[in-house]
């Protein structure tokens, strides 16, 4: 659990004397009544299912000294009203925490796939070059190499500003973070500013929230507004990336893996068994030649974004070239298991149709035998991608196992039915609802030279069913199945 940074209390009147006509001092900001600390300003927001004011008694019991909301309420503590309190969470938090982003070289990375890996590659390059680094993303938060778990890819605005100030107090100078589309719509990065914003790609996901690809793209594009970022680095191999680049051409740098039209692009790529020999060239004649020790062509997309970010953050070509052979993959991203088995075993977070296709295509490049893949779809999420993911699984593997992911509040069998749709699943492919049983099955049929890929959950540590999360980690479960199958 991350501690709060230590700062003196501040007079609310100094933030906005028209809104806060008071000399009341606060010692923190929170939008979660359960997380309120003594002295906090509690900002009560309207949510999808309920309003923060319904939890006001908890906030007061935990020590809130004032409330800001969009509704009038008779309380034992001062309350203030504004039309759109959500728009002020980041600004008030940034003010209270002394504008921490002004003391950080911050990089924000958005897109459907590749955010986590790209953020980690950037962070590793900085670390190898001796920088004090911070990271915020899907896997959690990291401060100077110390890891802390997180709940969201991008924290709520009040938490983000607190984390950023804590990083400043810990002498962090360089921050790389993932910026989700939900966070942009919900203004979680309000009050932040990124010296560099990067775009990976856009493929179908989260349409349960955004409703259309146009809305999804518009949400991502917010990161590239002048009030949030200074410089853009954009993958133009993606159609939405090309559109975004055209809209931001005066402040954007383009990258490409497949053409020479990018300001930065690959001059050479040679696929080796354990990575790639690469040559990257920049628009001003920069040349980087190195061995990149990660699998999958999609990771080349992540690499070139990371390289340009590293250049624009001040690293030299020599520092970047020397760092590339030392880069390591991220937990749950084409993570390989070596436990004495005669087949390849990998775990990946792929949970969109595009990501499933990319990962299975990557496996085809290093597999002599069959591609055996397990995949499920999460409940209470974008239902429209389920048949597309099922099709991607069946079309790109030799043995396709349809299983459960996090069904949450939906029926696992109904999710599987939507994944399968009109597809024909015939032996040795199967529908096995129980994920552990599915893992045991694929290990039992895997032969020399095959590749077993467990997709969808990646680094996740639990399985959510009807509101209850039980421990379940794909790496652990696959490792256990292999150990049972492999004779000593």
URWO-V89562 format. One record per pair of residues at least 12 apart in sequence whose C-alpha atoms are under 7 Angstrom apart, sorted by the first residue. I is the first residue (numbers start at 1). J is the second residue. Records with the same first field share a line. If there is no record, write none. Layout:
BEGIN
I=J / J
END
This chain:
BEGIN
1=148 / 149
2=148
4=162
5=162 / 165 / 166
8=27
9=25 / 26 / 27
10=25 / 26 / 27 / 96
11=23 / 24 / 25 / 26
12=24 / 25 / 26
20=80
26=39 / 40 / 41
27=39 / 40
28=40 / 41
29=41 / 42 / 93 / 158
30=42 / 43 / 158
31=43 / 44
33=55 / 56 / 58 / 59
34=58 / 59
36=59 / 62 / 63 / 64
37=62 / 63 / 64
38=62 / 63 / 64
39=63 / 64 / 65
40=63 / 64 / 65
41=64 / 65 / 66 / 67
42=59 / 64 / 66 / 67 / 68
43=67 / 68 / 69
44=67 / 68 / 69
45=69 / 85 / 86
65=77
66=78 / 79
67=79 / 80
68=80 / 81 / 85
69=81 / 82 / 85
70=82 / 83 / 84 / 85
87=187
89=157 / 158
90=157 / 158 / 188 / 189 / 190 / 191
91=190 / 191
93=158 / 161
94=161 / 191
97=161 / 162 / 165
100=161 / 164 / 165 / 168
101=164 / 192 / 193
103=168
104=173 / 174 / 175
105=173 / 174 / 175 / 195
106=174 / 175 / 176 / 194 / 195 / 196
107=175 / 176 / 177 / 194 / 195 / 196 / 197
108=176 / 177 / 178 / 179 / 194 / 196 / 197 / 198
109=177 / 178 / 179 / 197 / 198 / 199
110=178 / 179 / 180 / 198 / 199 / 200 / 220
111=199 / 200 / 201 / 202 / 220
112=201 / 202 / 203
113=200 / 201 / 355
114=200 / 302
115=178 / 200
116=137 / 138 / 178
117=302 / 330
118=302 / 303 / 306
119=176 / 177 / 178
121=306 / 327
122=306 / 310
123=176
124=327
125=320 / 323
128=323
129=319
131=174
132=144 / 171 / 172 / 173 / 174
133=172 / 173 / 174 / 175
134=167 / 172 / 174 / 175 / 176
135=175 / 176 / 177
136=176 / 177 / 178
137=153 / 154 / 177 / 178
138=152 / 153
143=167
144=172
153=178 / 180
154=178 / 179 / 180 / 183
155=188
156=188
157=188 / 189 / 190
181=219 / 220
184=219 / 220 / 222
185=219
192=228
193=228 / 229
194=228 / 229 / 230
195=229 / 230 / 231
196=229 / 230 / 231 / 232
197=223 / 224 / 229 / 231 / 232 / 233
198=232 / 233 / 234
199=233 / 234 / 235 / 241
200=234 / 235
201=235 / 238 / 240 / 241
202=240
203=354
204=352 / 385
205=352 / 382 / 385
206=381 / 382
207=382
208=381 / 382
221=244
231=251 / 252
232=251 / 252 / 253
233=252 / 253 / 254 / 305
234=253 / 254 / 255
235=254 / 255 / 256
236=254 / 255 / 256
237=256 / 258
255=304 / 305
257=301
263=282 / 283
264=281 / 282 / 283
265=280 / 281 / 282
266=279 / 280 / 281
267=279 / 280 / 281
273=366
274=293 / 294 / 295
275=292 / 293 / 294 / 295
276=291 / 292 / 293
277=290 / 291 / 292
278=290 / 291 / 292
288=317 / 321
289=321
290=321 / 324 / 325
291=324 / 325
292=324 / 325
293=325 / 327
294=329
295=362
296=359 / 362
297=362
298=358
307=320
331=459
332=347 / 348 / 349 / 458 / 459
333=347 / 348 / 349 / 458
334=346 / 347 / 348
335=347 / 348
339=483
340=486
341=482 / 486
342=447 / 448 / 449
343=446 / 447 / 448 / 449 / 450 / 451
344=450 / 451 / 452
345=451 / 452 / 453
346=452 / 453 / 454
347=453 / 454 / 455 / 458 / 474 / 475
348=454 / 455 / 456 / 458
349=455 / 456 / 457 / 458
350=455 / 456
351=456
352=389
353=385 / 388 / 389 / 392
356=389 / 392 / 393
357=392 / 396
360=396 / 397
367=449 / 450 / 451
368=449 / 450
369=449 / 450
370=398 / 450 / 451
371=397 / 398 / 399 / 450 / 451 / 452
372=397 / 398 / 399 / 400 / 442 / 451 / 452 / 453
373=397 / 399 / 400 / 401 / 452 / 453 / 454
374=400 / 401 / 402 / 403 / 453 / 454 / 455
375=401 / 402 / 403 / 454 / 455 / 456
376=402 / 403 / 404 / 405 / 456
377=404 / 405 / 415
378=405 / 406 / 407
379=406 / 407 / 408 / 409 / 410
380=408 / 409 / 410
386=418 / 419
387=418 / 419 / 420 / 421
389=419
390=419 / 420
399=428 / 429
400=429 / 430
401=429 / 430 / 431 / 432
402=416 / 430 / 431 / 432
403=416 / 431 / 432 / 433 / 434 / 435 / 438
404=433 / 434 / 435
405=456
406=463 / 464 / 465
407=464 / 465
408=464 / 465 / 466 / 467
409=465 / 466 / 467
412=433
436=477
439=478
440=481
443=481 / 482
457=474
458=474
460=473
461=473
END
